Amino acid sequence: MTTIAIIPARGGSKGIPGKNIVPLLGHPLIAYSIEVALASRCISRTIVSTDSEEIAEISKRYGAEVPFMRPPEFSTDMSSDRDFLMHAIGWFMKHEQAMPDYIVHLRPTTPLRKFEVIDEAISLIWRTPMATSLRSAHLAPKSPYKWFEMNHLGYFKGIRVNDSRPEYYNLPRQSFPPIYDPNGYVDVLRVSQLMSSPSIHGDGILGFITEFCHDLDSPEDLLYLNYFAERYGSPLLAALDKKVGIIT
């Protein structure tokens, strides 16, 4: 089985300009995803899919392959994950006459990972042939079953329309089933699923529970990530610092 990592990193972020290469403890954000993929024992290649020459150059300096540039039509705000994934698969078929069996989707906006956890996820789907994909998630700290919708008159109503318990939304959190919040720690996609269906994940999504995952989506998230990384560090930092010495 061939398992490769693809790290998507387009250059046109609007919320945080240059989001994928903003510095985190002295390294561009994408470097953390590259390093965790390189450290994995289950991933054979680490590839960055980008439309940005700057991101491509940085990615190569940190050890990733950038064998192709992503076309502009697959790099817009409205582009889907399937767009860049199918573009990559098409490139492999055309230029290497081969396809991987699995793609590990690693978003640069989730930098603080451990390679052992990545390998655990990959090994799990390898052992689960009925799974069409694997997605990571963490336990939601608050149950959405206690949330409200607002009707057209401005009144709140509970979202569990079939829950017959009086004012069920005031019950303790433990009164509801656990809910898991999908995060960007790791997704593993079966390429046969991608090739046979418009759904990249399919109906057999294998759940993989991780610790709470810190994701970058806003300037406030960047402040928190820097604070968390400074306080708790990252097991990837030593390898990244060593690479800076080589690069410079």
Residue frames as qw, qx, qy, qz and C-alpha x, y, z in Angstrom:
[[0.000, 0.888, 0.460, 0.000, 0.00, 0.00, 0.00],
 [0.408, 0.258, 0.001, 0.876, 1.26, 3.45, -0.94],
 [0.246, -0.847, -0.442, 0.161, 0.39, 6.26, 1.43],
 [0.408, 0.300, 0.015, 0.862, 1.36, 9.85, 0.68],
 [0.129, -0.667, -0.428, 0.596, 0.71, 13.14, 2.45],
 [0.247, 0.557, 0.358, 0.708, -0.74, 16.09, 0.56],
 [0.235, -0.536, -0.370, 0.722, -0.58, 19.48, 2.27],
 [0.263, 0.735, 0.462, 0.421, -2.85, 22.05, 0.59],
 [0.352, -0.586, -0.149, 0.714, -1.58, 25.62, 0.83],
 [0.373, 0.724, 0.375, 0.442, -3.00, 28.18, -1.55],
 [0.424, 0.015, -0.149, 0.893, -1.58, 31.67, -1.45],
 [0.094, -0.460, -0.288, -0.834, -4.76, 33.76, -1.48],
 [0.356, -0.511, -0.708, 0.333, -5.86, 33.79, 2.15],
 [0.034, -0.684, -0.188, -0.704, -7.92, 36.88, 3.01],
 [0.632, -0.733, -0.233, -0.095, -8.60, 36.49, 6.74],
 [0.565, -0.688, 0.303, 0.340, -4.89, 36.28, 7.53],
 [0.563, 0.768, -0.281, -0.118, -2.72, 37.34, 4.57],
 [0.402, 0.540, -0.726, 0.142, -0.05, 34.73, 3.92],
 [0.768, -0.442, 0.205, -0.415, -1.71, 32.49, 6.50],
 [0.994, 0.037, -0.097, 0.040, 0.08, 29.29, 5.49],
 [0.712, 0.282, -0.268, 0.584, 3.53, 30.79, 6.00],
 [0.284, -0.853, 0.124, -0.419, 3.01, 33.10, 8.98],
 [0.347, 0.414, -0.738, 0.404, 5.78, 32.53, 11.56],
 [0.805, -0.521, -0.086, -0.269, 5.20, 30.27, 14.54],
 [0.730, -0.590, 0.281, 0.200, 8.19, 30.07, 16.91],
 [0.181, -0.668, 0.534, 0.485, 10.51, 31.10, 14.11],
 [0.254, -0.008, 0.874, 0.413, 9.20, 28.78, 11.40],
 [0.422, 0.021, -0.344, -0.839, 6.56, 29.22, 8.69],
 [0.709, -0.073, 0.399, -0.577, 3.31, 27.58, 9.66],
 [0.880, 0.311, -0.229, -0.276, 3.42, 25.04, 6.82],
 [0.301, 0.537, -0.764, 0.193, 6.80, 23.75, 8.02],
 [0.455, -0.242, 0.705, -0.487, 5.12, 22.00, 10.97],
 [0.869, 0.250, 0.220, -0.367, 2.84, 19.95, 8.70],
 [0.648, 0.593, -0.477, -0.023, 5.75, 19.12, 6.41],
 [0.037, 0.517, -0.788, 0.332, 7.90, 17.97, 9.31],
 [0.643, -0.113, 0.607, -0.453, 5.23, 15.78, 10.91],
 [0.884, 0.392, -0.010, -0.254, 4.66, 14.05, 7.57],
 [0.492, 0.623, -0.595, 0.127, 8.40, 13.52, 7.05],
 [0.209, -0.429, 0.768, -0.427, 8.68, 12.06, 10.55],
 [0.851, 0.015, 0.213, -0.480, 5.83, 9.59, 9.96],
 [0.339, -0.295, 0.878, 0.163, 6.79, 5.95, 9.51],
 [0.536, 0.412, 0.732, -0.085, 3.69, 5.29, 7.40],
 [0.413, 0.864, 0.094, -0.273, 3.93, 8.14, 4.88],
 [0.796, 0.061, 0.342, 0.496, 6.21, 7.56, 1.90],
 [0.351, 0.349, 0.239, 0.835, 6.04, 11.00, 0.25],
 [0.107, -0.682, -0.415, 0.593, 5.25, 14.51, 1.46],
 [0.288, 0.379, 0.496, 0.726, 3.75, 16.73, -1.23],
 [0.047, 0.521, 0.307, -0.795, 2.57, 20.35, -1.07],
 [0.279, 0.579, 0.641, 0.420, -0.21, 21.45, -3.42],
 [0.134, -0.691, -0.195, 0.684, 0.00, 25.21, -3.90],
 [0.480, 0.777, 0.310, 0.262, -0.54, 27.97, -6.44],
 [0.157, -0.976, 0.148, 0.030, 2.11, 30.19, -4.81],
 [0.699, 0.503, -0.371, 0.346, 5.74, 30.23, -5.92],
 [0.112, -0.647, 0.506, -0.559, 6.73, 31.61, -2.50],
 [0.805, -0.302, 0.351, -0.370, 5.00, 28.79, -0.63],
 [0.951, 0.283, -0.121, 0.036, 6.47, 26.26, -3.06],
 [0.452, 0.615, -0.476, 0.437, 10.01, 27.51, -2.44],
 [0.377, -0.538, 0.522, -0.544, 9.59, 27.53, 1.35],
 [0.934, -0.092, 0.172, -0.298, 8.05, 24.04, 1.26],
 [0.860, 0.388, -0.277, 0.184, 10.96, 22.63, -0.73],
 [0.159, 0.642, -0.546, 0.514, 13.48, 24.18, 1.67],
 [0.544, -0.384, 0.537, -0.518, 11.77, 22.35, 4.53],
 [0.255, -0.223, 0.940, 0.040, 11.91, 19.02, 2.73],
 [0.644, 0.419, 0.527, -0.364, 8.58, 18.68, 0.88],
 [0.356, 0.145, 0.692, 0.611, 8.10, 17.81, -2.76],
 [0.368, 0.635, 0.211, -0.646, 6.31, 20.33, -4.98],
 [0.461, 0.017, 0.748, 0.478, 6.15, 18.40, -8.25],
 [0.127, 0.566, 0.604, 0.547, 3.37, 20.55, -9.71],
 [0.067, 0.053, 0.229, -0.970, 1.69, 23.93, -9.24],
 [0.223, 0.512, 0.796, -0.235, -2.01, 24.00, -8.53],
 [0.159, 0.435, 0.490, 0.739, -4.03, 25.74, -11.29],
 [0.115, -0.101, 0.209, -0.966, -5.80, 29.03, -10.39],
 [0.600, -0.239, -0.376, -0.664, -9.25, 27.52, -10.95],
 [0.766, -0.304, -0.564, 0.062, -8.60, 25.10, -8.07],
 [0.486, -0.067, -0.409, 0.770, -7.21, 27.81, -5.78],
 [0.189, -0.514, -0.154, -0.822, -10.15, 30.15, -5.18],
 [0.318, -0.219, 0.552, -0.739, -12.12, 30.82, -2.01],
 [0.804, 0.079, 0.120, -0.577, -14.83, 28.53, -3.37],
 [0.553, 0.367, -0.739, -0.115, -12.56, 25.66, -4.41],
 [0.882, -0.366, 0.043, -0.293, -13.29, 22.37, -2.69],
 [0.507, -0.527, 0.679, 0.065, -10.93, 19.82, -1.19],
 [0.821, 0.271, 0.499, 0.060, -11.93, 17.47, -3.98],
 [0.488, 0.869, -0.077, -0.032, -10.59, 19.95, -6.55],
 [0.019, 0.796, -0.605, 0.022, -6.98, 19.89, -5.37],
 [0.650, -0.243, 0.716, -0.074, -7.09, 16.19, -4.56],
 [0.800, 0.451, 0.396, 0.001, -8.31, 15.17, -8.01],
 [0.373, 0.886, -0.275, -0.013, -5.81, 17.53, -9.64],
 [0.280, -0.641, 0.714, -0.030, -3.01, 15.78, -7.72],
 [0.746, 0.039, 0.663, -0.047, -4.28, 12.30, -8.61],
 [0.691, 0.707, 0.138, -0.051, -4.54, 13.32, -12.26],
 [0.141, 0.858, -0.494, -0.017, -0.94, 14.52, -12.18],
 [0.512, -0.394, 0.763, -0.031, 0.25, 11.22, -10.71],
 [0.789, 0.331, 0.515, -0.059, -1.60, 9.25, -13.38],
 [0.565, 0.825, -0.023, -0.015, -0.24, 11.38, -16.22],
 [0.184, 0.840, -0.491, 0.139, 3.35, 11.84, -15.10],
 [0.237, -0.472, 0.823, -0.209, 4.06, 8.75, -12.98],
 [0.626, 0.037, -0.661, -0.413, 1.53, 6.26, -14.37],
 [0.440, -0.200, -0.819, 0.311, 0.56, 5.34, -10.83],
 [0.400, -0.669, -0.096, -0.619, -1.73, 6.37, -8.01],
 [0.035, -0.284, 0.778, -0.559, -1.31, 6.13, -4.24],
 [0.355, -0.371, -0.855, -0.068, -3.66, 3.90, -2.27],
 [0.341, -0.772, -0.474, 0.253, -4.17, 6.46, 0.50],
 [0.242, 0.598, -0.042, 0.763, -3.82, 10.23, 0.80],
 [0.432, -0.529, -0.499, 0.533, -3.15, 11.76, 4.20],
 [0.090, 0.788, 0.248, 0.557, -4.69, 15.23, 4.14],
 [0.529, -0.421, -0.345, 0.651, -2.75, 17.56, 6.46],
 [0.090, 0.922, 0.245, 0.286, -3.93, 21.15, 6.72],
 [0.470, 0.334, -0.317, 0.753, -1.17, 23.67, 7.50],
 [0.302, -0.602, 0.049, -0.738, -3.55, 25.50, 9.85],
 [0.857, -0.489, 0.008, -0.162, -3.23, 22.69, 12.41],
 [0.411, 0.702, -0.543, 0.209, 0.50, 22.84, 13.18],
 [0.262, -0.529, 0.698, -0.405, 0.86, 21.26, 16.63],
 [0.937, 0.027, -0.192, -0.290, 0.67, 17.55, 15.86],
 [0.485, -0.509, 0.710, 0.019, 2.60, 14.43, 16.90],
 [0.435, 0.376, -0.700, -0.425, 3.79, 12.03, 14.23],
 [0.055, -0.019, 0.978, -0.199, 2.91, 9.05, 16.43],
 [0.449, 0.414, 0.522, -0.595, -0.74, 10.10, 16.33],
 [0.507, 0.537, -0.353, -0.573, -0.61, 10.43, 12.54],
 [0.252, 0.285, -0.914, -0.142, 0.81, 6.92, 12.28],
 [0.257, 0.155, 0.855, -0.424, -1.83, 5.56, 14.64],
 [0.549, 0.496, 0.195, -0.644, -4.56, 6.98, 12.40],
 [0.476, 0.496, -0.591, -0.422, -3.03, 5.59, 9.22],
 [0.065, 0.170, -0.979, 0.088, -2.52, 2.17, 10.78],
 [0.422, 0.254, 0.661, -0.566, -6.15, 2.15, 11.91],
 [0.658, 0.516, -0.013, -0.549, -7.58, 2.63, 8.42],
 [0.306, 0.445, -0.816, -0.208, -5.08, 0.14, 6.99],
 [0.054, -0.015, 0.968, -0.245, -6.61, -2.41, 9.36],
 [0.399, 0.448, 0.573, -0.558, -10.20, -1.42, 8.52],
 [0.214, 0.041, 0.715, 0.665, -10.89, -2.38, 4.89],
 [0.072, 0.677, 0.723, 0.116, -14.58, -1.43, 5.08],
 [0.135, -0.766, -0.183, 0.601, -13.77, 2.20, 5.92],
 [0.542, 0.718, 0.284, 0.332, -13.97, 4.63, 3.01],
 [0.247, 0.695, -0.224, 0.637, -11.99, 7.28, 4.90],
 [0.568, -0.434, -0.509, 0.479, -10.83, 8.36, 8.34],
 [0.018, 0.767, 0.042, 0.640, -11.47, 11.72, 9.99],
 [0.401, -0.088, -0.605, 0.682, -10.10, 13.07, 13.23],
 [0.329, -0.709, -0.251, -0.571, -12.25, 14.86, 15.78],
 [0.193, 0.103, -0.702, 0.678, -12.20, 15.85, 19.43],
 [0.187, -0.582, -0.772, 0.172, -14.97, 15.71, 21.99],
 [0.011, -0.667, -0.209, -0.715, -17.01, 18.91, 21.77],
 [0.192, 0.029, -0.610, 0.768, -16.68, 20.83, 25.06],
 [0.394, 0.211, 0.363, -0.817, -20.30, 22.00, 24.82],
 [0.358, 0.302, 0.877, 0.111, -23.23, 19.98, 23.52],
 [0.123, -0.015, -0.369, -0.921, -24.92, 21.58, 20.49],
 [0.272, -0.460, -0.823, -0.192, -28.10, 19.79, 21.58],
 [0.234, -0.625, -0.496, 0.555, -28.52, 22.61, 24.11],
 [0.125, -0.116, 0.249, 0.954, -28.47, 25.26, 21.36],
 [0.374, 0.614, 0.506, -0.477, -31.43, 27.20, 19.96],
 [0.266, 0.358, 0.548, 0.707, -32.80, 28.15, 16.59],
 [0.135, 0.379, 0.275, -0.873, -34.75, 31.40, 16.20],
 [0.369, 0.548, 0.738, 0.138, -38.09, 31.40, 14.41],
 [0.258, 0.499, 0.353, 0.748, -39.37, 34.17, 12.14],
 [0.324, -0.859, -0.279, -0.283, -40.96, 35.99, 15.09],
 [0.127, 0.704, -0.471, 0.517, -37.67, 36.20, 16.98],
 [0.764, -0.476, 0.276, -0.337, -38.41, 33.44, 19.51],
 [0.019, 0.481, -0.877, 0.004, -35.96, 30.72, 20.48],
 [0.936, -0.042, 0.035, -0.348, -36.82, 27.05, 20.04],
 [0.601, -0.442, 0.655, 0.121, -34.79, 23.93, 20.70],
 [0.363, 0.512, -0.617, -0.475, -33.15, 22.21, 17.75],
 [0.010, -0.044, 0.999, -0.005, -34.02, 18.65, 18.86],
 [0.515, -0.078, -0.191, -0.832, -37.55, 18.65, 17.50],
 [0.760, -0.139, -0.582, -0.254, -38.16, 15.02, 18.48],
 [0.310, 0.076, -0.730, 0.604, -36.95, 15.35, 22.08],
 [0.442, -0.610, -0.530, -0.391, -40.05, 15.01, 24.26],
 [0.522, -0.362, -0.502, 0.586, -38.38, 15.94, 27.56],
 [0.058, -0.955, -0.286, -0.045, -39.75, 19.25, 28.90],
 [0.007, -0.962, 0.272, -0.019, -37.21, 22.03, 28.36],
 [0.963, -0.010, 0.030, 0.268, -34.62, 19.39, 27.47],
 [0.512, 0.648, -0.146, 0.545, -32.14, 22.16, 26.57],
 [0.304, -0.777, 0.313, -0.454, -31.84, 23.01, 30.29],
 [0.966, -0.258, -0.006, 0.020, -30.73, 19.49, 31.18],
 [0.455, -0.690, 0.475, 0.300, -27.08, 18.81, 32.14],
 [0.356, 0.622, -0.595, -0.363, -24.64, 18.12, 29.32],
 [0.157, -0.227, 0.960, -0.047, -24.38, 14.51, 30.50],
 [0.602, 0.342, 0.562, -0.453, -28.03, 14.01, 29.49],
 [0.649, 0.675, -0.118, -0.329, -27.04, 14.04, 25.82],
 [0.939, 0.107, 0.147, 0.291, -24.91, 11.71, 23.71],
 [0.435, -0.559, 0.269, 0.652, -21.31, 12.84, 23.16],
 [0.564, 0.816, 0.128, -0.024, -20.68, 14.98, 20.09],
 [0.695, -0.249, 0.288, 0.610, -17.38, 15.11, 18.25],
 [0.220, 0.907, -0.041, -0.357, -16.06, 18.22, 16.52],
 [0.855, 0.358, 0.126, 0.353, -14.13, 17.41, 13.30],
 [0.268, -0.865, 0.227, 0.357, -10.67, 18.97, 13.43],
 [0.589, 0.746, -0.300, -0.082, -7.67, 19.25, 11.15],
 [0.558, -0.583, 0.588, 0.063, -5.36, 16.87, 12.96],
 [0.123, -0.263, 0.867, 0.405, -5.46, 14.19, 10.26],
 [0.798, 0.337, 0.169, -0.470, -7.75, 12.93, 7.52],
 [0.275, -0.271, 0.855, 0.346, -6.90, 9.76, 5.60],
 [0.668, 0.440, 0.008, -0.600, -8.62, 9.27, 2.26],
 [0.667, 0.022, 0.719, 0.193, -8.89, 6.06, 0.29],
 [0.068, 0.386, -0.458, -0.798, -8.08, 6.90, -3.33],
 [0.001, -0.233, -0.915, -0.330, -10.44, 4.23, -4.68],
 [0.028, 0.696, 0.626, -0.352, -13.25, 6.15, -2.95],
 [0.009, 0.639, -0.104, -0.762, -12.14, 9.40, -4.55],
 [0.013, 0.213, -0.728, -0.652, -12.05, 7.81, -7.99],
 [0.084, -0.301, -0.921, -0.235, -15.48, 6.18, -7.77],
 [0.175, -0.753, -0.626, 0.106, -17.64, 8.83, -6.09],
 [0.119, 0.758, 0.048, 0.639, -18.17, 12.60, -5.86],
 [0.611, -0.772, 0.047, -0.172, -17.86, 12.19, -2.09],
 [0.363, 0.631, -0.623, 0.284, -14.25, 12.28, -0.88],
 [0.280, -0.376, 0.735, -0.489, -15.10, 10.65, 2.44],
 [0.455, -0.078, -0.838, -0.290, -17.88, 8.23, 1.51],
 [0.682, -0.502, -0.211, -0.488, -20.36, 6.61, 3.87],
 [0.887, -0.292, -0.293, 0.207, -17.83, 4.68, 5.93],
 [0.131, 0.786, -0.318, 0.513, -16.05, 7.49, 7.78],
 [0.757, -0.223, -0.508, 0.346, -13.89, 5.92, 10.46],
 [0.281, -0.924, 0.000, -0.258, -13.78, 8.10, 13.57],
 [0.712, 0.101, -0.371, 0.588, -10.41, 8.89, 15.11],
 [0.377, -0.901, -0.201, -0.073, -10.51, 10.76, 18.42],
 [0.556, 0.335, -0.283, 0.707, -7.67, 13.14, 19.24],
 [0.306, -0.481, -0.405, 0.715, -6.91, 15.58, 21.98],
 [0.195, 0.894, 0.276, -0.294, -8.33, 19.08, 21.57],
 [0.646, 0.232, 0.346, 0.640, -6.90, 20.49, 18.36],
 [0.075, -0.736, -0.070, 0.669, -5.78, 24.11, 17.93],
 [0.541, 0.504, 0.525, 0.422, -6.66, 25.46, 14.50],
 [0.193, -0.359, 0.066, 0.911, -5.74, 28.76, 12.83],
 [0.239, 0.635, 0.668, 0.306, -8.59, 30.71, 11.28],
 [0.053, -0.957, -0.193, -0.211, -8.37, 34.24, 12.71],
 [0.265, 0.669, -0.410, 0.561, -5.71, 36.65, 14.06],
 [0.591, -0.566, 0.345, -0.460, -6.86, 35.73, 17.57],
 [0.999, -0.023, 0.025, -0.004, -6.16, 32.07, 16.81],
 [0.663, 0.525, -0.302, 0.441, -2.62, 33.01, 15.78],
 [0.167, -0.681, 0.426, -0.572, -2.04, 34.77, 19.10],
 [0.836, -0.355, 0.273, -0.317, -3.29, 31.73, 20.97],
 [0.956, 0.229, -0.112, 0.142, -1.21, 29.30, 18.92],
 [0.402, 0.624, -0.414, 0.526, 1.93, 31.31, 19.61],
 [0.447, -0.585, 0.412, -0.537, 1.11, 31.43, 23.31],
 [0.957, -0.149, 0.155, -0.197, 0.41, 27.68, 23.44],
 [0.855, 0.388, -0.211, 0.271, 3.51, 26.78, 21.45],
 [0.159, 0.677, -0.458, 0.554, 5.75, 29.00, 23.59],
 [0.585, -0.495, 0.412, -0.492, 4.36, 27.49, 26.77],
 [0.896, -0.100, 0.401, -0.164, 4.18, 23.82, 25.79],
 [0.153, -0.515, 0.722, 0.436, 6.50, 23.60, 22.79],
 [0.856, 0.364, -0.076, -0.359, 6.24, 21.11, 19.95],
 [0.817, -0.249, 0.477, 0.208, 8.04, 17.81, 19.43],
 [0.717, 0.577, 0.247, 0.304, 8.80, 19.03, 15.91],
 [0.029, -0.992, 0.105, 0.057, 10.79, 22.10, 16.96],
 [0.566, -0.554, 0.511, 0.334, 14.18, 20.43, 17.33],
 [0.641, 0.241, 0.601, 0.412, 14.04, 19.04, 13.79],
 [0.300, 0.890, 0.291, 0.183, 12.81, 22.36, 12.41],
 [0.258, -0.921, 0.228, 0.184, 15.54, 24.33, 14.19],
 [0.635, -0.283, 0.583, 0.419, 18.13, 21.95, 12.76],
 [0.552, 0.549, 0.519, 0.354, 16.76, 22.54, 9.27],
 [0.065, 0.996, 0.061, -0.020, 17.03, 26.30, 9.70],
 [0.458, -0.688, 0.445, 0.345, 20.71, 25.85, 10.41],
 [0.602, 0.086, 0.658, 0.444, 21.08, 23.92, 7.16],
 [0.360, 0.799, 0.447, 0.178, 18.92, 26.32, 5.14],
 [0.027, -0.998, 0.060, 0.010, 20.73, 29.42, 6.32]]
